[in-house]
Amino acid sequence: MGVPDFQTVMLPLLKLTGDSKEHTVAEMVDTLGQEFKLTAEERAELLPSGKQARFHNRVGWGVTYLPRCC
């Protein structure tokens, strides 16, 4: 499957945050990574800059856009 784009991350992210509990981004990355069944290699895949994991970045974009769209 590979690392999903941030639009694909949005619905599972919305469901995760819908429990009215506070979640750290790291917790969301871990929980969603399990939900998407990402391998350790997919979770560790870096952006071209080499400074951030691609999936962490995608979840971060989801977190940024979620309050704007809902």
Phi and psi in radians as a Rosetta constraint file:
Dihedral C 1 N 2 CA 2 C 2 CIRCULARHARMONIC 1.481 0.35
Dihedral N 2 CA 2 C 2 N 3 CIRCULARHARMONIC 3.135 0.35
Dihedral C 2 N 3 CA 3 C 3 CIRCULARHARMONIC -1.301 0.35
Dihedral N 3 CA 3 C 3 N 4 CIRCULARHARMONIC 2.158 0.35
Dihedral C 3 N 4 CA 4 C 4 CIRCULARHARMONIC -1.254 0.35
Dihedral N 4 CA 4 C 4 N 5 CIRCULARHARMONIC 2.713 0.35
Dihedral C 4 N 5 CA 5 C 5 CIRCULARHARMONIC -1.315 0.35
Dihedral N 5 CA 5 C 5 N 6 CIRCULARHARMONIC 2.957 0.35
Dihedral C 5 N 6 CA 6 C 6 CIRCULARHARMONIC -1.197 0.35
Dihedral N 6 CA 6 C 6 N 7 CIRCULARHARMONIC -0.462 0.35
Dihedral C 6 N 7 CA 7 C 7 CIRCULARHARMONIC -1.138 0.35
Dihedral N 7 CA 7 C 7 N 8 CIRCULARHARMONIC -0.657 0.35
Dihedral C 7 N 8 CA 8 C 8 CIRCULARHARMONIC -1.215 0.35
Dihedral N 8 CA 8 C 8 N 9 CIRCULARHARMONIC -0.497 0.35
Dihedral C 8 N 9 CA 9 C 9 CIRCULARHARMONIC -1.303 0.35
Dihedral N 9 CA 9 C 9 N 10 CIRCULARHARMONIC -0.391 0.35
Dihedral C 9 N 10 CA 10 C 10 CIRCULARHARMONIC -1.020 0.35
Dihedral N 10 CA 10 C 10 N 11 CIRCULARHARMONIC -0.893 0.35
Dihedral C 10 N 11 CA 11 C 11 CIRCULARHARMONIC -1.122 0.35
Dihedral N 11 CA 11 C 11 N 12 CIRCULARHARMONIC -0.838 0.35
Dihedral C 11 N 12 CA 12 C 12 CIRCULARHARMONIC -1.077 0.35
Dihedral N 12 CA 12 C 12 N 13 CIRCULARHARMONIC -0.597 0.35
Dihedral C 12 N 13 CA 13 C 13 CIRCULARHARMONIC -1.146 0.35
Dihedral N 13 CA 13 C 13 N 14 CIRCULARHARMONIC -0.745 0.35
Dihedral C 13 N 14 CA 14 C 14 CIRCULARHARMONIC -1.081 0.35
Dihedral N 14 CA 14 C 14 N 15 CIRCULARHARMONIC -0.750 0.35
Dihedral C 14 N 15 CA 15 C 15 CIRCULARHARMONIC -1.103 0.35
Dihedral N 15 CA 15 C 15 N 16 CIRCULARHARMONIC -0.727 0.35
Dihedral C 15 N 16 CA 16 C 16 CIRCULARHARMONIC -1.095 0.35
Dihedral N 16 CA 16 C 16 N 17 CIRCULARHARMONIC -0.777 0.35
Dihedral C 16 N 17 CA 17 C 17 CIRCULARHARMONIC -1.392 0.35
Dihedral N 17 CA 17 C 17 N 18 CIRCULARHARMONIC -0.185 0.35
Dihedral C 17 N 18 CA 18 C 18 CIRCULARHARMONIC -1.275 0.35
Dihedral N 18 CA 18 C 18 N 19 CIRCULARHARMONIC -0.043 0.35
Dihedral C 18 N 19 CA 19 C 19 CIRCULARHARMONIC -1.462 0.35
Dihedral N 19 CA 19 C 19 N 20 CIRCULARHARMONIC 0.048 0.35
Dihedral C 19 N 20 CA 20 C 20 CIRCULARHARMONIC 1.105 0.35
Dihedral N 20 CA 20 C 20 N 21 CIRCULARHARMONIC 0.300 0.35
Dihedral C 20 N 21 CA 21 C 21 CIRCULARHARMONIC -1.784 0.35
Dihedral N 21 CA 21 C 21 N 22 CIRCULARHARMONIC 2.778 0.35
Dihedral C 21 N 22 CA 22 C 22 CIRCULARHARMONIC -1.442 0.35
Dihedral N 22 CA 22 C 22 N 23 CIRCULARHARMONIC 2.409 0.35
Dihedral C 22 N 23 CA 23 C 23 CIRCULARHARMONIC -2.307 0.35
Dihedral N 23 CA 23 C 23 N 24 CIRCULARHARMONIC 2.383 0.35
Dihedral C 23 N 24 CA 24 C 24 CIRCULARHARMONIC -1.361 0.35
Dihedral N 24 CA 24 C 24 N 25 CIRCULARHARMONIC 2.794 0.35
Dihedral C 24 N 25 CA 25 C 25 CIRCULARHARMONIC -1.084 0.35
Dihedral N 25 CA 25 C 25 N 26 CIRCULARHARMONIC -0.695 0.35
Dihedral C 25 N 26 CA 26 C 26 CIRCULARHARMONIC -1.048 0.35
Dihedral N 26 CA 26 C 26 N 27 CIRCULARHARMONIC -0.717 0.35
Dihedral C 26 N 27 CA 27 C 27 CIRCULARHARMONIC -1.133 0.35
Dihedral N 27 CA 27 C 27 N 28 CIRCULARHARMONIC -0.740 0.35
Dihedral C 27 N 28 CA 28 C 28 CIRCULARHARMONIC -1.124 0.35
Dihedral N 28 CA 28 C 28 N 29 CIRCULARHARMONIC -0.722 0.35
Dihedral C 28 N 29 CA 29 C 29 CIRCULARHARMONIC -1.057 0.35
Dihedral N 29 CA 29 C 29 N 30 CIRCULARHARMONIC -0.772 0.35
Dihedral C 29 N 30 CA 30 C 30 CIRCULARHARMONIC -1.158 0.35
Dihedral N 30 CA 30 C 30 N 31 CIRCULARHARMONIC -0.848 0.35
Dihedral C 30 N 31 CA 31 C 31 CIRCULARHARMONIC -1.088 0.35
Dihedral N 31 CA 31 C 31 N 32 CIRCULARHARMONIC -0.804 0.35
Dihedral C 31 N 32 CA 32 C 32 CIRCULARHARMONIC -1.231 0.35
Dihedral N 32 CA 32 C 32 N 33 CIRCULARHARMONIC -0.585 0.35
Dihedral C 32 N 33 CA 33 C 33 CIRCULARHARMONIC -1.062 0.35
Dihedral N 33 CA 33 C 33 N 34 CIRCULARHARMONIC -0.690 0.35
Dihedral C 33 N 34 CA 34 C 34 CIRCULARHARMONIC -1.168 0.35
Dihedral N 34 CA 34 C 34 N 35 CIRCULARHARMONIC -0.744 0.35
Dihedral C 34 N 35 CA 35 C 35 CIRCULARHARMONIC -1.083 0.35
Dihedral N 35 CA 35 C 35 N 36 CIRCULARHARMONIC -0.694 0.35
Dihedral C 35 N 36 CA 36 C 36 CIRCULARHARMONIC -1.442 0.35
Dihedral N 36 CA 36 C 36 N 37 CIRCULARHARMONIC -0.032 0.35
Dihedral C 36 N 37 CA 37 C 37 CIRCULARHARMONIC 0.974 0.35
Dihedral N 37 CA 37 C 37 N 38 CIRCULARHARMONIC 0.787 0.35
Dihedral C 37 N 38 CA 38 C 38 CIRCULARHARMONIC -1.344 0.35
Dihedral N 38 CA 38 C 38 N 39 CIRCULARHARMONIC 2.455 0.35
Dihedral C 38 N 39 CA 39 C 39 CIRCULARHARMONIC -1.337 0.35
Dihedral N 39 CA 39 C 39 N 40 CIRCULARHARMONIC 2.919 0.35
Dihedral C 39 N 40 CA 40 C 40 CIRCULARHARMONIC -1.045 0.35
Dihedral N 40 CA 40 C 40 N 41 CIRCULARHARMONIC -0.646 0.35
Dihedral C 40 N 41 CA 41 C 41 CIRCULARHARMONIC -1.159 0.35
Dihedral N 41 CA 41 C 41 N 42 CIRCULARHARMONIC -0.714 0.35
Dihedral C 41 N 42 CA 42 C 42 CIRCULARHARMONIC -1.167 0.35
Dihedral N 42 CA 42 C 42 N 43 CIRCULARHARMONIC -0.675 0.35
Dihedral C 42 N 43 CA 43 C 43 CIRCULARHARMONIC -1.166 0.35
Dihedral N 43 CA 43 C 43 N 44 CIRCULARHARMONIC -0.532 0.35
Dihedral C 43 N 44 CA 44 C 44 CIRCULARHARMONIC -1.565 0.35
Dihedral N 44 CA 44 C 44 N 45 CIRCULARHARMONIC -0.159 0.35
Dihedral C 44 N 45 CA 45 C 45 CIRCULARHARMONIC -1.015 0.35
Dihedral N 45 CA 45 C 45 N 46 CIRCULARHARMONIC 2.236 0.35
Dihedral C 45 N 46 CA 46 C 46 CIRCULARHARMONIC -1.675 0.35
Dihedral N 46 CA 46 C 46 N 47 CIRCULARHARMONIC 2.719 0.35
Dihedral C 46 N 47 CA 47 C 47 CIRCULARHARMONIC -1.162 0.35
Dihedral N 47 CA 47 C 47 N 48 CIRCULARHARMONIC 2.874 0.35
Dihedral C 47 N 48 CA 48 C 48 CIRCULARHARMONIC -0.964 0.35
Dihedral N 48 CA 48 C 48 N 49 CIRCULARHARMONIC -0.494 0.35
Dihedral C 48 N 49 CA 49 C 49 CIRCULARHARMONIC -1.172 0.35
Dihedral N 49 CA 49 C 49 N 50 CIRCULARHARMONIC -0.392 0.35
Dihedral C 49 N 50 CA 50 C 50 CIRCULARHARMONIC 1.331 0.35
Dihedral N 50 CA 50 C 50 N 51 CIRCULARHARMONIC 0.193 0.35
Dihedral C 50 N 51 CA 51 C 51 CIRCULARHARMONIC -1.873 0.35
Dihedral N 51 CA 51 C 51 N 52 CIRCULARHARMONIC -0.239 0.35
Dihedral C 51 N 52 CA 52 C 52 CIRCULARHARMONIC -2.564 0.35
Dihedral N 52 CA 52 C 52 N 53 CIRCULARHARMONIC 2.536 0.35
Dihedral C 52 N 53 CA 53 C 53 CIRCULARHARMONIC -1.195 0.35
Dihedral N 53 CA 53 C 53 N 54 CIRCULARHARMONIC 2.401 0.35
Dihedral C 53 N 54 CA 54 C 54 CIRCULARHARMONIC -1.009 0.35
Dihedral N 54 CA 54 C 54 N 55 CIRCULARHARMONIC -0.796 0.35
Dihedral C 54 N 55 CA 55 C 55 CIRCULARHARMONIC -1.173 0.35
Dihedral N 55 CA 55 C 55 N 56 CIRCULARHARMONIC -0.697 0.35
Dihedral C 55 N 56 CA 56 C 56 CIRCULARHARMONIC -1.036 0.35
Dihedral N 56 CA 56 C 56 N 57 CIRCULARHARMONIC -0.716 0.35
Dihedral C 56 N 57 CA 57 C 57 CIRCULARHARMONIC -1.082 0.35
Dihedral N 57 CA 57 C 57 N 58 CIRCULARHARMONIC -0.760 0.35
Dihedral C 57 N 58 CA 58 C 58 CIRCULARHARMONIC -1.116 0.35
Dihedral N 58 CA 58 C 58 N 59 CIRCULARHARMONIC -0.744 0.35
Dihedral C 58 N 59 CA 59 C 59 CIRCULARHARMONIC -1.140 0.35
Dihedral N 59 CA 59 C 59 N 60 CIRCULARHARMONIC -0.702 0.35
Dihedral C 59 N 60 CA 60 C 60 CIRCULARHARMONIC -1.037 0.35
Dihedral N 60 CA 60 C 60 N 61 CIRCULARHARMONIC -0.734 0.35
Dihedral C 60 N 61 CA 61 C 61 CIRCULARHARMONIC -1.131 0.35
Dihedral N 61 CA 61 C 61 N 62 CIRCULARHARMONIC -0.690 0.35
Dihedral C 61 N 62 CA 62 C 62 CIRCULARHARMONIC -1.050 0.35
Dihedral N 62 CA 62 C 62 N 63 CIRCULARHARMONIC -0.777 0.35
Dihedral C 62 N 63 CA 63 C 63 CIRCULARHARMONIC -1.089 0.35
Dihedral N 63 CA 63 C 63 N 64 CIRCULARHARMONIC -0.665 0.35
Dihedral C 63 N 64 CA 64 C 64 CIRCULARHARMONIC -1.170 0.35
Dihedral N 64 CA 64 C 64 N 65 CIRCULARHARMONIC -0.755 0.35
Dihedral C 64 N 65 CA 65 C 65 CIRCULARHARMONIC -1.497 0.35
Dihedral N 65 CA 65 C 65 N 66 CIRCULARHARMONIC -0.400 0.35
Dihedral C 65 N 66 CA 66 C 66 CIRCULARHARMONIC -0.964 0.35
Dihedral N 66 CA 66 C 66 N 67 CIRCULARHARMONIC -0.858 0.35
Dihedral C 66 N 67 CA 67 C 67 CIRCULARHARMONIC -1.134 0.35
Dihedral N 67 CA 67 C 67 N 68 CIRCULARHARMONIC -0.419 0.35
Dihedral C 67 N 68 CA 68 C 68 CIRCULARHARMONIC -1.382 0.35
Dihedral N 68 CA 68 C 68 N 69 CIRCULARHARMONIC -0.454 0.35
Dihedral C 68 N 69 CA 69 C 69 CIRCULARHARMONIC -1.778 0.35
Dihedral N 69 CA 69 C 69 N 70 CIRCULARHARMONIC -0.261 0.35
